[in-house]
Amino acid sequence: MLQIAFVRENKQEVVAALSKRVPDAQEVIDRLIALDEKRRASQVELDNTLAESNKLSKSIGQLMQSGEKAKAELVKEKTAHLKSESKRLSEEMQVFSDELQELLYKIPNIPSAIVPEGKSEADNVEVERVGEVPQLHEGALPHWDLAKKYDIIDFELGVKITGAGFPVYKGKGARLQRALINYFLDKNTEAGYKEFQVPHVVNEASGKGTGQLPDKEGQMYHIGIDDLYLIPTAEVPVTNIFRDTIIDEAQLPILSTCYTPCFRREAGSYGAHVRGLNRLHQFDKVEIVRIEHPEKSYEALDGMVNHVKGILDELKLPYRILRLCAGDLGFTSALTYDFEVFSTAQDRWLEISSVSNFETFQANRLKLRFKNAAGDKQLAHTLNGSSLALPRVLAGILENYQTPEGIIIPEVLVPYTGFDRID
């Protein structure tokens, strides 16, 4: 969430930056400032009314003691009127405050200066491409056919149990899935990230804290009877661990990692591009989250990018890194790098990780601050990244490592799987 004081002090800069992703940025910011002016004016009038009421209330006793009962009664009447007026002003100010907060919740983050212009994924900028695309044998199959051939993932059984987008992993498929989770967690903890296990459902305050609500409300599974939400990513519960906290500067940075299943409705998603593991309603993901000093968050972002690169290099999967344009940027992000693995059998790139810096956007919602040596408090920066999302990594392994004799397991995973081939 943007800080209203920052917006007021840097209005034109905010409008110019926000215009990259909000067509009517000038109108939105003008409306925001107008609401804040009304709220501030109501606050001033309320403060003055309360001050006058308190002053008159003190004089009533003095007037009664001096025998001026008639004057005291007149002052009582005026005080009663002022109390009624202060109640009206308080309610009015609350309305303006609620409207201001609601509008702030709907305004996306200001993109970083290096975020490219653009409206869609077609305008994203390729930063780096690594690895050679393997030459597959004739008759190579996409992962959904490989899954059926080797009986390692059953999409139809998932439909029977729940519905489309909820696959069942079987045998070596389940073991490979578990191996990837353990491998990712080990890589993250070795890099200094502290492992957490967290709830898989969150309350509304947690969803608002990290920016999923109200922006992604229609894409989250809602448990109506308890007013809870299934998590779309571990980012939500892990970052909310630090909601409403003040951290000593010496504790920064704080590095966390977590494995969870993730749940996304993916409403409106259909077609060949969502086939198999390409897009699911339930999937597994290992996440990394950082709480950083504002002066060091972009250095930290580069470190997270290099960390994910190291994992993909060990898996020996061909990948590329994209800097997302303003039109493809997530609601809460100031800067995002996407990693994509090349699926040779599908002849297309599959997104497998997003690494983002949110600057103070989430911290302002979360009231997540740190205290420096002088005792001053300021908002921290938050960052997160997929390290990694399993479905498309698994799809990339199945497709790129297939041979006529079976699917080779990447060497780095063999100690985790206990086998080196699916056949």
N, C-alpha and C positions, 0 to 999 in steps of 0.2 A: 504494500500500500504506500502511495506517495505521501510525503510529509507536507501538510498544508503550508507550514512556515517556509519550507524550501520552495514550494510552488509560487508563493506570493513574492518571495525575494528574487526569483529567477524565472519570472513568467514567460518571457519571450524565448529564453533558451529551452524551457520545458516544452513550450508549444512547438518549437522547431524540431526538437528531437522526437516528440510524441507523434508528430505529423507523418513520420516514417511508417507508422502502423495504425494510426487513427485518423481517417480522412477529415473528420470535423473536430480536430484537436483544439483549434482556437475557440470554437463554440463551447466545447466541454470544459475547458479551463476557465473560460469567462463565467460559465454557470457555477463552477466550483468556487471561484473567488467571490461571486455575488452571494452565494449561500453563506460563505464564511463571514462576509461583511454583515449580513443580517444577523447571524449568530452573535457576532462580536457586539453589534449595536444593542441587541437584546440584553446581552450580558452587562454592558455598561449601564443601561437603563435599570436593569434589575438591581445592580450593585448600589446605584444612587437611591433607588426606592427603599431598599433595605436599610441603607445608612440613615435616611431621613426618618424611617419608621422607628429605628432603634433610638435615635436622638429624641423623638417625640415621646416615646415610651418612658424614657428616663425622666422627662419633665413632668409627667403626670403626678408622680409621687410628690415632687416639690410643690406643685400647684395645690394638691390636696392638703399638704402640711401647712401651707400659708393661707388656707381658707378660701382659695379661689376655685371652688367646686364647679362653678359654671364653665370657667375656662378649661378646667380639667375634663369635663364632659365633652366639650368641643374637640379637645385634643384626642380623646378616646375615639370619637367618631372618625376623625381624620386618620388616626392610626389604623382603625378597622378597614377604612377605605384603602390605605396603603398596603395592608396585608393582603387584601383581595387583589389589588393591582400586582403585587409581587408574585402572587400565585399564578395570575394570568401570564405575566412575563416569563416566569419559570417554565410554564407549559409551552409557551411560544418558542423559547430558546431551545427546549428539548426537541421540538419538532424540527427546527432548523439544524440542530446537531445531528439528529437521526437522518435527515435528508442528506446532510453533508457526508456522514459516514457511509451511507448507502451508495452515494455517487463515488466516493473514494474507493470502495470495494469493487466497483465496476471498471475503473480505469486501469489499464495494463501498465507494466513497468516501463520506464524510459529506456530505450535501447542504448547500449554503449556506442560511443562515437565510431567504433570500427565495424559496427553492424552494417552490412550492405543494404542499399535500397532494394526493394523488390516486393512482389505481392504473393508469391507462392514458392513451392519447393523448386520450381524451375529456375528461380533466381538465386538459389543458394550458391555459394562460392566454394569450389573444391580447393582445399588447402594442401592436401598431401594424398598420395596414392602409394600403397606399399604391397609388395608381393606379386608373384606371377599367377595368373589365372591358369589352373591346370587344364591340360588337354584330356578330356574324358574319352573312354572307349565308346565305340559305336553301340547305340542302344542304351546309353546312360539314362537314368530315371530321375524324375523329381522326387523330393523327399517323401511325399505322401504315398507314392508307389513303392518306394524302398521300405517305408514303414510297414506296408501291407505284406510285401514280399518276405521280409524277415520277421514279421509278427512282433514288432517292437513298439508300435503305437497303434491304437485302435480308435479311430475317429468315430466310427459307427456306434461302438459301444458307449462312447461318451454321449452321443445323441440319445441313446436309449435311457441312460441313467439321468441325464440332465437336459441336454440340448446341444445344438451346434456350438462349437467353440470351447468345448470342455473335453479334451482328449484324455484317453486312458493310456498310460505308459506301462509296458509289460516287459518282463524278463530283462534282457540286456538293455532295452530302451530305458527302463526305470533305473537300472544301475548306472547307465551313462548319465542320466539326468542328475542323479545323486552325486556322481563323481564330479560333474561340472560345478555343482553348488559348493562342494567341499574344496575343490581346487580354487574357485574364486574367493571364498572366504579365507583360505590359507594365504593366498597372494595379498589380500587386503590387510590381514592382521600382520603379516611380515613387513608390510609397508608402514605400520604404525597405527592402523585403524583399530579401534576397540570394538569388539563384537557385541551386539545386542540381540536379544530376542524380545519381540514386542507384540502387543495385541494386533490382531488382523482386522479389527473393527475400531472405528474412532467416532467421537462425538462431533457435533457441528462446530464447536469452537476449534477443534483440531483441524477440520477441513478449511475453515476460514483462515486459520493461522498460517497455513502454507499456501493458500491461494487457490485450492481446488474448488472451494465454495466462495461465492456463488457461481464462478465462471464455468465449472465443469459439472454442475449439479445433475444435469440430465445424463451424464456419462457414468455416474457412480451408482452402485447398487445401494438402495436405501432400505434399511430395516425399519418399516414404519412404526410398528408397535413399540419399539424401544428408541426410535429416533436416532439410530446409529447408522454408520456407513461402512461398507466393506472397503478396505483400502485399495486405491489404484496403484500404489507404490509404497515401499517402505519409507520413502522420504517423509511421508505425512506423520506417522507415529514417531519416527526417530527425531525429526526436527522439533516436534512438539515436546520432546523430553525437556527442552530448554525454554519452553514458553514461560513467560512471567518470571524470568530469572535475571539476576545481575551477576555477571562473571568477573572475577579479577583478571586484569589484563595479562598477568603472568600465566594464567591458565590457557591462554590462546597459543596456538590453534587447538581446537577440539576436533578429533577425527573419529568418526563412527562408521561401522559397517553392519549390515543386517541382511539376512535372507528372509524373504516372505513370499508366499503366494500373492499374486496381485489380481484384482478383479476390475474389469472394465466392460461396460455395456457395449461400447463401440457401436452405438445406434447409428444406423444409416450406412454401415460398412457392408459392402457386398461386392461380388464379382470375382474374377479369377485371381486378383492380387491378394485376396484374403484366404485363399485355399490352404488347406493343411495347417502348418504351424505359422503361416505368415501373419495371421491376426487372430487372437484368441480372446475369449471372455475371462478365462482363468489361465494364468501362466506364472512361472517361477522367475524370480529376479533377485540378484544380489546387488545391494545399493551401497554407495559410499556418500557420506554427508560430512561437511566441514563447517565449523563456526570459526570465522577468521577476523583478524584485525583489518579494518578497511584499507589500510595502506599495503596490505600483503595479499589481498584476495585474488588479484589477477595473476600474481606469481603462483599462488596456490592452484588456480584454474589450469595454468600451464602444466603444473605438476600432476594434476589429475588426468589431463589428456595424455601425458607421457606414461602414466601408470596403466591406463587402459591399452595404450599402444603396446606396452611390454607384454601384457597378457595375450593379445592377439598375435604378437610376434612368436610367442611360445607355442600357440596353437597352430601356427603356420597357415593362417587363413588370409587370403587376399582381401585387403580392406582399403577404404578411403575415408578421409576426414573432411567434413563440410562445415563451413561457417554459415550459420543460418541467416537468411535475410530477414528484414523486419517483418515481412508479411507471413513468414513461417515460424517466427519466434513464439515460444510459449508465453502465456499470459504473464507469468511472474518473472520471466528471465530478462536480464540485461544483455547477456551474451551467451550463446549456446553453440557448442561444437557437436555435430552428429557423427557417429561412426557407422559405416555401412560395410557389410561383408558381401562379396560377390558370390552369388549363387550360380554356379556354372551350369547346372542342369536347367535352371529357369531362365538363364541369361539375363539376370537383372540384379540390381543392388538391393540389399535388405538392411534396413536400419536395425542396429543391435545395441546402440548406446547413445545417450545424450548426456553431455557434461555441461553444466550451466553455472553461471554466477548470477545470483539474484540481488547482489549488493545489499541495500538496507530494506528492500521491498518486503520480504518475509519478516525480517526482524522487527519492523515497525508494527506489523499485524500481531506478531508474537509478543511484543514488548520484551524483546531479547536484547539486553544491553551489557556492556562491560564497563568496569570502573578502572581508570588509569591511576598512576601513582599519586597524582594530585587530588584524587577523589572525584574527578569529573566523570560523568556517565554519558555514554554515547551508544548509538545503535551499532551492533556487530554486522558483519556481512555473512550471509549463508550461501553455501554452494552444495550441489549434489551431482551425482553421476551414476549411471548404470554400470555395474562392474561385476557381472554383466547380466543382460536379459537373456534367458535361456532359449526360448523357442527358435529364434532365428539363428543363434549360434549353433544350436543342435541341427537345424536344417542345413546350415552351411557345412558342418562336419559330414553329415550323411551324404550330401550331394558331391562335395569336392573331394572326399576321401573314398568314394566308391570305386570298386574295381570289378571285373567280371567274376572274381572269386569271393567277393564280399566287401564289407566296409572296414577300412583300416582305422584303428583308433589312434588319434594323435599321441605321439610318444609321451608327452608330458602328462597325459591323463591315465596312462596304463597303470601306474602305481595306485590310482584311485579306483579304476574299474576292476582290476584283477584279470582282465583279458585284453588282447591286442587286436581283436577282429570280431566283427559281427558277420556270421555266415549261416 
